[in-house]
Structures are given as structure tokens and as C-alpha cells.
Amino acid sequence: MSFASLGLSEEIVRAVTERGYTEPTPIQLQAVPAVLSGGDLLAGAQTGTGKTAGFVLPILHRLSDKAVKGPSEGRPPIRALILTPTRELAAQVEESVREYGKYLKLNSMMMFGGVNINPQIQKLRSRVDILVATPGRLLDHAQQQTVDLSRVEILVLDEADRMLDMGFIRDIKKIMALIPRQRQTLLFSATFSDEIKTLADSLLNNPAMIEVARRNATAELISQKVYAVDRERKRELLTHLIKEHNWFQVLVFTRTKHAANRLAEQLGKDGIPAMAIHGNKSQAARTRALKEFKDGSLQVLVATDIAARGIDISELPHVVNFELPNVAEDYVHRIGRTGRAGSEGEALSLVCVDEHKLLADIARLTKRDLTAEILPGFEPDARIKPEPILNGSQRGNQPRGGGQGRTRAPGRPAGQPGSRPAGSSGGGAKPAARAPALHRTGGRNR
């Protein structure tokens, strides 16, 4: 099936074709007609499925296909508002709007914090049909009365699960009070947690519901490997693998900002060009790191989970979990950065002894065999024993997180206060998971 057969205008199909896309992805096949119909939509799609085009294309068609509502005098209104959790994702989405709408008479802009607000205020004085924004900066403009959302026709919440994780629920509710009750609302989420369902019930009116991938499924094209290694030798093993196999464009995940900074610095000392990206970095530094990583001049990008949202490279070959995430579902998001658009990818996890419980949670969630291998020369110290896994009666006073079906409390990103430390137990009275078995590889990187 072609994009033209979905009912999109000739101008949009032309722009899509010029970007090298000929056939819609499964999420696009379902989402585009649903959005074109004018109804609300609740869509579940893992990262890398083409969901951005799934809502951008029909929004462009709808806005260009009908006249602007309201009086002709005065500044044209903002007609579509797209909310994203991070600056990087806002930039990615707005770029898609511009690229796909290049032959249409529609204007867009992006709005996020960490940069001077005055150029944004200036641009808002001109025509803006589609606004892509992060919640915090949008509310800053609302308080200064520099943005008018009273005539928004279409609202999109992109990666709504991450917005809840980052504690944006109150901001979202404030924004809802600024836009018309009569609107089309589209909610996209990688997971359908209870919190997402509650949010959807409060925002959506009789929505269509689509889900294109099994919940918490990992892409079949992603090769997943696990190496058992002592914590103190993780960096040494990572350096060995990168140099031995001449890896480029390696996205490495850590739990905390401090760990990201430290690892990037250590890799640099090992002769591997690396930069860290996280919330404490300036917008200029984040933009530079992403640019160099995408064009291949930066060999390794070390990121925290939140900062990595919005990293969109069609053929990213390598993702490394330097530290396993505290929440098992984040593993799916992390490795979903590779194996996109039909290309193969490799996801590698370096697991120390006190991460065995986290690995067991991930294996149970993804229903994949994640047996840890031992690379010759990097054998773990047998004298180091794993932390005890608490039984059901001992778990009652432990913090939640990490178990199957668990989601992190709103506003508590992985590695921040309130998250479960590595090696502690998950919630619930499930039987204790056994530490994954280890076996040696016959070669260096089988």
C-alpha cells in the first residue's frame, strides 16, 4: 500500500517520497486514517515504528485541507499543538513537520526551555500553524501571555508515558485548561500502564485504539547479548569491544548523569571520542553532541534514559547498557534505538553481580533468553556474591520498581531519588527470581 492510497494530498506524498519512504509502516497504516477521520486516538507503538509520521502526516493534511476557523483579521491562530517530554524529541518532531509540509502553506515552530525565550516570543508574533513544545516552556509563555492556545483544533501528546514518568501531569492539566474542550486529541505511548489509561480517560472522547506491537516486545532484528563482568571492569570491557570490532555510532546508557559524565571522560582517555548527554547539559552542548553523533564524527554518545528520548538515527548499529535500568520497561525503550526501519542492530548489556535481579526482571518482561556470557579475560571475581533477593514477607517496606508490569512513580526518572537502587528487589510478592546462568564464550564476541 502506498502513502497516496491513505488519502494524503499530493504535496505531502511528494515530500514523503523525497525522504525515501515508499510504503507506510504498520502504525502509519492504522493511525493516518484514524486521524484523518477527525476522532480522538489512543495509540500504542514502540520507538522506531514511524509513529511521528503517523500523526504528522494526517495533521498536515487536515490543516491544509480546510480553511482557518474564525475571523480573517488579526494574527492566524495556532491550530495544532504537539507536546513532547524532551527538547530533543521536540526538535525531531518539528523537523518532521517542516520536511513533510515543505510544499504546504503551513508554518511551524518548536518551543523548549534551556534557551533564550525572547527569540521564541518574536517568532510567536508571526504566523504559527503548528506548535511543537515541551510543557514547562509552554507554560512560561502562557504566564507571560505571549502564546494564545484558545483556537487549537488538534492536540497531540507524544510519548505520554515518558511525560508521566517525568512528572509533567500537573503541567498537562494546566495546558488543558488553556485549549478548547472541542478538539481532536491524539495520545501516543510506548506502554499502556494504568496511569496512561487514567490519563486517556480524562482527555479522550470515545477514542479509536490501536497498538501495533506486543506490549513490551523487543524487535526481532535486534541481536541481544549479555556479558557478565565485575563493575570495576565494565569500562575496560566496553573499550575492548569498541576497539576490537571498530564500532562507531555506539549509544551507551547509564543510570545517572554523574555516571554518564565519568564514562565519557574515561572513554576519551582511552582514545575513544565520546560525549555525555543529559538534563544538566546546556542545550548548545546537547545539540552539538547529537549533531556529531548523527554525522558519525562522534564515536560514542553516553546518555541517560530521559536525554536519549528523541535520538532518531535510522541505522544506529550499537546500543550498550553500561548499567541496566532500574525499571525493566526502560530496557525495551533503550534497545529500541537500534534495529529500526528493517535494519539490523545489536544491543549489549554489561551486567555485574548485583544486577542479576534486574536482568531476571528484563528477561521475564521481554520473554527473551538473556543468559549472561563470560568473555575470556574479563571473568567476574567468583568471590563476589550477589546481593540477597528478599522474599515476599521482607518486601513490604521496599521501594517499588523493576518488576514486571511496574512503572516508575511520576516525576522519578531512573537513577534519581525514589528509584530502586541496583540489586534491590522489585515490588509484589512474586517468587524470587534466580540469578541468570553464566557460560563462557568460545571466542571474543560470538
Secondary structure, DSSP 8 states (H G I E B T S, - for coil): --SGGGT--HHHHHHHHHTT--S--HHHHHHHHHHHTT--EEEE--TTSSHHHHHHHHHHHHHHHS---S-SSSS----EEEE-SSHHHHHHHHHHHHHHTTTSS--EEEE-SSS-SHHHHHHHTS--SEEEE-HHHHHHHHHTT----TT--EEEETTHHHHHHTT-HHHHHHHHTTS-SSSEEEEEES---HHHHHHHHHH-SS-EEEE-S-TT---TTEEEEEEE--GGGHHHHHHHHHHHHT--SEEEE-SSHHHHHHHHHHHHHTT--EEEE-TTS-HHHHHHHHHHHHTTS-SEEEE-HHHHTT---TT--EEEESS--SSHHHHHHHHTTSS-TT--EEEEEEE-GGGHHHHHHHHHHHT----EEE-TT----TT--------GGG-TTS---SSTT----TT--TTSTTS--TT---SSS--------EEE-SSS--
